[in-house]
Amino acid sequence: MSPEEISVIKSRIEEKHQGDSKQLEVIFSPDKRLLVEAPAGYGKTHTMVSRIAYLIAIGQIPVPKRLLALTFSVNAAYKIKKDVSKNIPELLDGLDKQINIKEKTYISNYHGFCRSVLKKYGHILHPALSKLDTLQPIDDSRSDNIMRSFKNISINDADVLSNYNSAVREIKGTYLRENINGYNSVVIAEILQKEAIPFNAIITLTIKLFQEHPSVLSFYQNYYTTILVDEFQDTNLLSYWLLNYLISDKSNVLFLGDSLQRIYGFIGAVPNLLSRAQSHFKLKLISLDRNYRFASNENMLQLDKIIRQNAITPFENPNALSSKIEFNIYEDQVKEALEVVIKSQEIQGLHPTSKVAILAKQRGPNIEHIIKTFDHNKISFFYGLFTDDDAEYLQFNRKCLYEFIEFLKISTKITKKLSRKHIDKIKEIYVDKDSPVIKALLLIIHSFLTKTKST
């Protein structure tokens, strides 16, 4: 782009970020490797999108498809894709270089990216990987489950799989490094042969492919000039190793995360990962310092400050920090669940169009009580506590894909009528399933297909 066009883009970005000096420092930084520490509500996503637009404008991202944007979960990847596809064209609108971000930028979670690699080159390791989407996902967390699923597998091989799964969750780096070859060998010799694949193997086999076939690795290192990782604090050891292969000396790097917000800590997110990556990849650290989510609520701003400071220096904070936040403590989980339902009804009574979100650290007895109380009072709700590797989630998506392909054998046109038939077929399959996960997934597939543009 010409200097005049770059100047226009800079003006648009500056106007959008309204003088936030830290955000603008990230966006216009000449450094090729940045680590942005940004708690929720500090404008991290807006900053990331503007940084991408600026790098495209100045030519550091030659074309959008040379950007690889990764994150841990499917939901986080979807959010990045939505924000990027909406906002970057607006920032670059009217300039000579028209950008088709939505179709060309590769945005995925780690496993989605590895799946794309294995579908192209995995046949080098095993023929079954060329049809990866048809392989049965398996839970390799317990040896007895593995042996029930595969009658001829030995207890030693089942232990290799389950022990490796445990080591990922328990962040046992030395064990993972020393045993990755043994794990991959069992997957290739025993599991792929049976047209199945464990969740972790999607990454470990990609690492094996990169290790043993430098030309494949070199292609990806040269193709993606910029590596962006959002919610970086939720990266586990396998995903971190993958990044070590993808990032070369020539790569632009942008990691965004919050060291105090390890959402996926219970499944192997690495402690102190941001500081470790800063040193290892030679990243310049920039911390955003304005909380926009609570900008109009001084008490919440103070609470945010206290929580973050306590996490850094526990019990060593000045008494001047104070905040008044209402909270309730109940005598048991049944009483708490009832009060949650009553409060939700009160909010919706006052604001009929409002939607109430109930946040929980993780699934457990307390959440089960809340669900039962909502069901007992015949109050509809959406259950969002499933993860990308839950067995029900994986099987549901696999079944939806299979049935959709079957419909396409009859009609290659995706029409509203076809969508309705697909929804009815999935509902018929799961008519006797009333788990919260299945109910939620049925709502999602219905929403997706009914809102998808079709002829």
C-alpha positions, 0 to 999 in steps of 0.5 A: 500500500502507498504511504497515503493509504497507510496514513488513512489506516493509521488514522482509522485505527487511532480513532477507533482506539480513542487514545489508549496509548498501550493499545496503540503501542501494540498495534504500531510496534515495529517489533516483530514479536510481541506478548500482550498481557490483557485481562478480559475487558481490556480491549485485547480483541480490538487491539489484535484485529487492528494489529493484523490490519496494520501488518497487512497494510505495511506488507508484513502479512503479504496476503491474509492467508499467510496469517495463522491464528490459533487458540485452544478451544473451538469457541475461542477460534470462532470468536477470533474468526468473527471479529477478524472477518467483520472488523478488518474489512472495515478498517481497509475499506475503500483502499486499492488492496481489497482484502477477503479476510473471511475466506482466506485467513486460517483461524482454528484451534490447535487440533483443527490446524493439526487435522488439516496438516494430517489430512494433507500429509498424514498418509506418510505416517499411516494411510488411515490419516488421509481419511481423518474425519471418518476416524472414531474419536476415542477416550484414552484417559483410562486403560480399562475403557481402552481395552473394552473398546478394543478387545485385542489391545494389550494392557501394556499398550493401553497403559501407554495411552492412558499414562500419556493422557494423564501426563498431558493433564498433569503437565509432566514435561519430561515424561511427555518428551521421553514417551512421545515416540512410544505413544505414537507407535501404539497409536499407529500400530494399534489404534489407527489400524482400527480406524480410530484416533485419540484426541492427543494423538492429533497433535503428537502425530503432527509433531512426529510428521514435522520431526521426521519430514523437514520439508513438510515443516519448512513448507508451513514455516515459510507459508505462515509469515505471522503466528497469532495465538489468542488466550495463550495462557490456556496452551498445554505442553503439546500445543506449546511444542507444536508452536516451537516447530511452527515458529521460525527465526523469520516469523512474526509472532503475536501472543495474547493472554492473561497469566491470571486467567487459566480457564483450562488449567484443569486439563494441562494449561502450563503455569507461568507460560507467558513469562516462559514464552517471553524469554524463549521466543524473545517477545516484547511484553506490553500490558494493556492497562484500561478496563473497559468492561467496568469503566462505569463501575468504580467498585468493580474496577477496584475489585479487579485491581485487588484480585490481580494484585493479590495474585501477584503479591498475596497478603502484601497489599496496601489497606487503601485498596477497598471495594464493596461487592455484594455476595451471598453465602448459603447453608447448602447447595440445594438452598443456593440452587433455589436462590439462583433460580429465584434471582434469575426469575426476578431479573427476567420479570423486571427485564423480559428480554434479558438473558441471564448467564450463570458462570461456574468454575467447572462441572460438579454437584453444585451445578447439578443441583442448579440444573435439577432446580431449573428442570423442576421449575420447567425453566428452559436454559442452555447448557454450555459446560461441555468441552471440545473433547467431551465424548458426547460432543465429538459423537454428536458432531460426527453423527451430524456430519455423517447424516449431512453427507448422506443427504448430499448424496441425494441432493448436492444443493444445500436448501432450506428443505434439506436443512429442515430434513437434516435437523429432523433426522438428528432429532429423531436419532437423539429423541431418547437422549435428554442429557443437558449436552445433547439438548444444547447441541440440538439447539446449536445445530438448529440455530446454525442450519436455520440461520445459514443462507440457503436457496 
